[in-house]
Amino acid sequence: MTSADMTQAAGLQVNLEQLLSSNGIRLNASQRRRLKWLVERLGGATIHQGGSAPARNSGVIIVLEPPSGPAAEILYRSLRTDCALVIPFGENPAFDFLKSKLTDFGSIGPSIDGPHEMWWGGINWRAIAPDDGARTDAPLRVVSCYPRAYGDDHARPLRETLAEFGIAHDIASIDTADGDCMRASEKTAFIQRMWRAHREPLLFVEADATLNEPPLLPSNLDCDVALHKWNRWEMSARTLFLGRSAAAEALLHNWHHIATAYPPVWEGYLLDQAWSLTSSQTPLDTVWLARSYHAPAEDAGTPRHTSIIHNLPTDNADLGPDAEFGIAMRTARRASRSGGRDSMIVLKSQATATDAITVIMRDIATSDAREVAASIEAVTGAFAADCGGFGRLELSLCPWQDDIRAAKSAARTANNQIIEIAPWQALPADLFRTVGQSREAGSVVVMAGQRG
């Protein structure tokens, strides 16, 4: 990097920090890095103001308040194809409508220094993806496995194509307990072996997939994990990129652990639950891959330029065997966020106790985004300042009564203490100390107070 480049980068960092601080936006280190990455590629960042159209020279538009339906339409129609939209408070369901009009590019989980889910998206992938067929120096190893019962010829086309593209790969047949059916735990055990054996980022591709071009996009995105959401909600394990990061390793570990514990459950839902768990505990940088990385064979909706074509039915049916499975989280996953029945953020304290406390935040649908964001920061800040002897905090955002009931049921099952609050309520600095002194596992403390 030349001195001029270093000066420009320093100026960019200062401008971004000023923009964030002057608008009261708290981002963690992973989220700041992604925002800087976007600005470097697309141009300067600006804050979206109400119903106005963004400045035409803005490459990154930051939205702090959810627009109404008409305002969302105006914003959508004003966006250039070569820009990105960033929502720093992406955990809030009030932004779901705006997200639904756009293409999901990625999301990054919360942490104590930035207790929000950051979402980013745009019109289409062309603004972010490199030119078709562009080669880069980013390292990558493609890995795949299949039941030994399929025979050696099963993965021959994939091996030959990877060799033709000059991409390092490891493809192996494995012993499976169910003959020609591979369990999720067997697949994850194989990927873990590949993780330990190699130093490059890994791209798992199903052995019967067809590659039309080198699958280079994921390794150029500098993310922890990249995958495709089938039907915009169901996480597919047929194309899965894992960067060389502690967060990616944690996701892989959690996926294998859950898959081993629940062998009959289909792998997409197990991966979903591992993603939710990992995202709540670490700022997992996730990229949602375009359809071109998960194109069904002979599907009329398949993009003209595709990288990976999977041997899937052409009727757009769900990947899972049960169409009703996981229906509770579909709305949230379509918006790339945790749902009311998930813990949005899980924080550990320095206390040696194993006792945990669940905070349920209700009434978020009738509160503005800043109010909800401030309440999340107040809860996590109070726990960091005085955990009250609790070893872990689990915070859930519950827009509906059934979400509240589900969160309480899960907390009681885990013998957690429960606090129920609303975003507009002022919280005492010693909240967790006070509750901790008179705690009873499974009991609920409802914070009193009227909206001002």
Buried (B, 14 or more C-beta within 10 A) or exposed (E): EEEEEEEEEEEBEEEBEEBBEEEEBBBBEBBBBBBBBBBEEBBBBBBBEEEEEBEEEBBBBBBBBBBEEEBBBBBBEBBBEBBBBBBBBBBBBBBBBBBEBBBBBBBBBBBBBBBBBBBBBBBBBEBBBBEEEEEEEBEBBBBBBBBBBBEEEBBEBBBEBBEEBEBEBBBBBBEBEEEEEBBBBBBBBBBBBBBEEBEBBBBBBBBBBBBEBBBBBBBBBBBBBBBBBBEBBBBBBBBBBBBBBEBBBBBBBBBBBBBBEBEEBBBBBBBBBBBBBBBBBBBBBBBBBBBBBBBBBEBEEBEEEBBBBBEBEEEEEBBBEEEEBBEBBBBBBBBBBBBBBBBBBBBBBEBEEEBBBBBBBBBBEEBBBBBBBBBBBBBBEBBBEBBBBBBBBBBBBBBEEEBBEBBBEBBBEEEBBBBBBBBBBEBEEBBBBBBBEEBEEBEBBEBEEEEE
